[in-house]
Amino acid sequence: MPATKLHPDELDIDEALVRRLIAEQFPQWAGLPVREVPSAGTDNAMYRLGEDMVVRLPRQPGGARQVDKEQRWLPLLAPHLPLPVPVPLGRGAAAPGYGQSWSVLRWLDGANAYDAPLTEQADAAVELGRFVAALRRVDAAGGPPSWRGGPVAENDADVRAAVHDLGADGTVDGRAATALWEEVIRLPQWDGAPKWLHGDLLPGNLLTSAGRLTAVIDFGGLGVGDPAADTLAAWAVFSADTRNLFREAAEVDDATWARGRGWALCFGLMAEHYYQETNPVLAAVGHRAATEALADRQGS
């Protein structure tokens, strides 16, 4: 059966298609079992290939740009990072029935942190903070712009629409959200050299085992720009009593931290607003991020 569609433009992908693509382009792996990996992700479908590999296929037209990034940059970045990340093993080409490029990656054991939450939050906060700091230190020359690498204020219209609708039905405190957002758009913007950032450090992109952080996946948002967006995890993933451990390990200054809280509010409100019906998992992550950002600002 095809994976459940989250968007009307989503491409039709199922196990039969994946088997055919593998047989045609990677005959050495033909005959290995293929099974869907359930995911609430909006950009890619994943299928386990044998025991040691995973096939990752863009769900949306134009998704090949993400494949280009992971194929080119992950092998260069991985040696500098303190946590395991996906390793490309093959690049699939567009073919009849599926007009996108796609990837075969090494399988990383673990469950995502939404389905299997981090119970060792203090350790995870330090480990993920160190990951963010290490990624930021890698030479960013030639890196592509991240989708969250620009000013968070560029999302002003969408955020205000989300506040209007969510405030009207009582989902969020509209006055508090507006007040914090007004602060965010007045913040000084990043004026340093672009830095590498993952761009999407949400629970679904972190792998856990026995409550511990084991890997970081899904580098579709990888790119360079303002590093603030990678501190979004402080509010989307961590609790109030471990958040500062993440900040200390990530080595971010006050201005970057404040912009990161703005990204948490922005992502949170927009995810809850736009995905309530189509992707309740992502909407729930958004609700948590926005709620934590508002509580953090009110308590500071």
Secondary structure as GFF3:
##gff-version 3
##sequence-region A 1 300
A	DSSP	alpha_helix	15	25	.	.	.	ID=ss1
A	DSSP	three_ten_helix	27	29	.	.	.	ID=ss2
A	DSSP	beta_strand	34	37	.	.	.	ID=ss3
A	DSSP	beta_strand	44	49	.	.	.	ID=ss4
A	DSSP	beta_strand	53	58	.	.	.	ID=ss5
A	DSSP	alpha_helix	64	77	.	.	.	ID=ss6
A	DSSP	three_ten_helix	78	80	.	.	.	ID=ss7
A	DSSP	beta_strand	88	92	.	.	.	ID=ss8
A	DSSP	beta_strand	102	106	.	.	.	ID=ss9
A	DSSP	beta_strand	111	112	.	.	.	ID=ss10
A	DSSP	alpha_helix	121	137	.	.	.	ID=ss11
A	DSSP	three_ten_helix	152	155	.	.	.	ID=ss12
A	DSSP	alpha_helix	156	168	.	.	.	ID=ss13
A	DSSP	alpha_helix	174	185	.	.	.	ID=ss14
A	DSSP	beta_strand	195	197	.	.	.	ID=ss15
A	DSSP	three_ten_helix	203	205	.	.	.	ID=ss16
A	DSSP	beta_strand	206	209	.	.	.	ID=ss17
A	DSSP	beta_strand	212	216	.	.	.	ID=ss18
A	DSSP	beta_strand	223	225	.	.	.	ID=ss19
A	DSSP	three_ten_helix	227	232	.	.	.	ID=ss20
A	DSSP	alpha_helix	233	236	.	.	.	ID=ss21
A	DSSP	alpha_helix	243	250	.	.	.	ID=ss22
A	DSSP	alpha_helix	254	275	.	.	.	ID=ss23
A	DSSP	alpha_helix	280	299	.	.	.	ID=ss24
###
